Amino acid sequence: MFAVLKTGGKQYKVQAGDILRVEKLAADAGEKVQFNDVLMLGGDAPVVGAPFVEGAGVQAEVIEQIKGDKVIKFVKRRRKHSSKRTVGHRQKLTLVKITDILSSGADKSGIKAATGSAPAGEAAPAAKPAKKVEAKAEAPAAAAAADDLTKLNGVGPAAAKKLVEAGIESFAALAALSDEQIAAIDTIKVKPEWVEQAKELAQG
């Protein structure tokens, strides 16, 4: 029995015991993986997928992570430019040994799917939008709880900033301060008239 599987944009005809070099997989040496993109199953009763055979899979064991042969690219621009450039490349590959071909039940085998390794930093951007959404969601709540402390007589932007640093962001918070709490504030000297004005503004 043989199977035609697809991985890394290429197709391979395999059977149990074959050793393949495929595009790099996110797996360590000795780990078992399963190729779920099976295009065809061959044997006594051939099955052709549309495009994949449902429930079929090819299981393999990772032997090691290797690099392909070095490919040299040489570019020469003549006449006015007269420049030359040489670039070398070695493709990252994974050496696997095919252990079993499943005609059905591959989706319930519990073996890790064989997937390519994403370049570094590719998964990170997906998490960033969630953080932005959380920040946007928290911002309106904070804005709703905070008051414009510069409405108090004698409180300018600098004094309002110092009050916020002391943990006083609303008129209600300022009005609720006791004499002991006012004396304990080091960042700014809270005046008694500010407290009285804050009580009136907090009541609306």
Stockholm file with secondary structure:
# STOCKHOLM 1.0

chainA/1-204         MFAVLKTGGKQYKVQAGDILRVEKLAADAGEKVQFNDVLMLGGDAPVVGAPFVEGAGVQAEVIEQIKGDKVIKFVKRRRKHSSKRTVGHRQKLTLVKITDILSSGADKSGIKAATGSAPAGEAAPAAKPAKKVEAKAEAPAAAAAADDLTKLNGVGPAAAKKLVEAGIESFAALAALSDEQIAAIDTIKVKPEWVEQAKELAQG
#=GR chainA/1-204 SS CEEEEEETTEEEEECTTCEEEEECBSCCTTCEEEECCEEEEESSSCEECSSSCTTCEEEEEEEEEEECCCEEEEEEECTTTCEEEEEEECCEEEEEEEEEEESSCGGGSCCCBCCBCCCTTSSHHHHHHHHHHHHHHHHHHHHHHCCCGGGSTTCCHHHHHHHHHTTCCSHHHHHTCCHHHHHHCCSSCCCHHHHHHHHHHHHC
#=GC SS_cons         CEEEEEETTEEEEECTTCEEEEECBSCCTTCEEEECCEEEEESSSCEECSSSCTTCEEEEEEEEEEECCCEEEEEEECTTTCEEEEEEECCEEEEEEEEEEESSCGGGSCCCBCCBCCCTTSSHHHHHHHHHHHHHHHHHHHHHHCCCGGGSTTCCHHHHHHHHHTTCCSHHHHHTCCHHHHHHCCSSCCCHHHHHHHHHHHHC
//
